[in-house]
Each structure stands twice: as structure tokens, then as C-alpha cells.
Amino acid sequence: MALTVVTLLPACSHAGSELDLTRYDHAQDQQKIAAFYSQEAARLRLMARDLDHRAIVYERLFGPGSDWVAGARLLARTYEDAAQDHELTAEQHLSLTHGR
């Protein structure tokens, strides 16, 4: 029993430092928020690229004037615009970390 307590005690003391709510690091929060927005921007760009490829396929299948082509291109541009907005938001959050 004593051996179990001795081996688990260091692990418990380490876990407490991760959940320590007495210290608040605003910069670290802003970096995590910025990372989230950057990841979302990358995901949106991949979706836009996929829709650009679909538009090419739709153009071959249905012709260049097809609603399928126009819809895919419009949605791709919407995703790209959203990705740019997310990148801007990420940069704003990162600038908050450098300003402190």
C-alpha cells in the first residue's frame, strides 16, 4: 500500500500544475484562440479547393453554364472568404499576445 502511495504521489502533484487556476496567462489564451482560427481557416481552404475541383467536374458533365458549376464556385468563394476572415481574426488574437 505504501509503495502505491509513493508512486502515485508525484503524478498527482504534476497534474495539479496543469489545472492551477491561481495563475492567469492572457497571452496563452490568445495563442490558443489564434491557433483555433488558423486551423479553421485551413479547413475552410481545403473545402474551397475541393469545391473548385468539383466545379471543374461539373463543368465537364453539365456544361459551363450549369447551375451546379455556378453553385460550386459560389460556395468555394464563400469558404475562401470565410477562411480569410478566420486568418484575420487569428492575426488579431496573436497581436494581442505581442501587445502585452
C-alpha positions in Angstrom: 0.0 0.0 0.0 2.8 2.4 0.9 4.5 1.7 -2.4 1.4 2.6 -4.3 1.1 5.9 -2.5 4.7 6.7 -3.1 4.5 6.0 -6.8 1.2 7.9 -7.3 2.0 10.9 -5.2 4.4 12.5 -7.8 1.8 12.0 -10.6 -0.8 13.8 -8.5 1.4 16.7 -7.8 2.2 17.2 -11.5 -1.5 17.1 -12.5 -2.2 19.9 -10.1 0.1 22.3 -12.0 -1.9 21.8 -15.3 -5.2 22.8 -13.5 -3.8 25.6 -11.4 -6.4 28.3 -11.6 -4.5 30.8 -9.4 -2.3 32.0 -12.4 -3.9 33.5 -15.4 -1.9 33.9 -18.6 -3.9 36.0 -21.0 -1.3 35.6 -23.8 -1.6 31.8 -23.7 -5.4 32.1 -24.1 -5.0 34.4 -27.1 -2.5 32.0 -28.7 -4.9 29.1 -28.3 -7.7 31.1 -29.8 -5.5 32.2 -32.7 -4.5 28.6 -33.3 -8.2 27.5 -33.4 -9.0 30.2 -36.0 -5.9 29.3 -38.1 -6.9 25.6 -38.1 -10.4 26.5 -39.1 -9.1 28.7 -41.9 -7.0 25.8 -43.2 -10.0 23.5 -43.1 -12.2 26.1 -45.0 -9.5 26.5 -47.6 -9.4 22.7 -48.2 -13.2 22.7 -48.6 -12.9 25.6 -51.1 -10.3 23.7 -53.0 -12.5 20.6 -53.1 -15.4 22.7 -54.4 -13.2 24.2 -57.1 -12.3 20.7 -58.3 -16.0 19.7 -58.2 -16.8 22.8 -60.3 -14.4 21.5 -62.9 -16.0 18.1 -62.9 -19.5 19.6 -63.0 -18.4 21.8 -66.0 -17.4 18.7 -67.9 -20.6 16.9 -67.0 -23.2 19.6 -67.3 -21.6 22.4 -69.3 -20.1 25.7 -68.2 -23.5 27.4 -67.8 -24.8 24.8 -65.4 -26.3 25.8 -62.0 -24.1 23.1 -60.5 -21.0 24.8 -61.7 -22.1 28.2 -60.5 -23.2 26.9 -57.2 -20.0 25.1 -56.6 -17.9 28.1 -57.5 -20.0 30.4 -55.3 -19.7 28.1 -52.4 -16.0 27.8 -52.9 -15.6 31.6 -52.9 -17.7 31.8 -49.7 -15.5 29.3 -48.0 -12.4 31.2 -49.2 -13.8 34.4 -47.8 -14.6 32.8 -44.5 -11.0 31.4 -44.4 -9.6 34.9 -44.9 -11.8 36.2 -42.1 -10.6 33.5 -39.8 -7.0 34.2 -40.7 -7.6 37.9 -39.9 -9.2 37.0 -36.6 -6.2 34.7 -35.8 -3.8 37.6 -36.5 -5.8 39.9 -34.3 -5.6 37.5 -31.4 -1.8 37.0 -32.0 -1.3 40.7 -32.0 -2.9 40.8 -28.5 -0.3 38.5 -27.2 2.5 40.7 -28.6 0.9 43.8 -27.2 1.1 42.6 -23.6 
